[in-house]
Amino acid sequence: MVQTAGERQYGLLVGAPETYLTDEVLQQVLATVAVVPSGSAA
């Protein structure tokens, strides 16, 4: 769950075999995610 300063919260669903989706892999995926304000260029 990603919590922002406002009331909105965002979930991230990652589908992968359990043996692949380790904590390390999940941290690498999360490091590439950015929540930007509506209308912003990402």
Summary of the structure (lengths in Angstrom):
residues: 42
radius of gyration: 12.8
end to end distance: 19.8
largest distance: 37.6
contacts: 52
relative contact order: 0.19
helix: 19%
strand: 10%
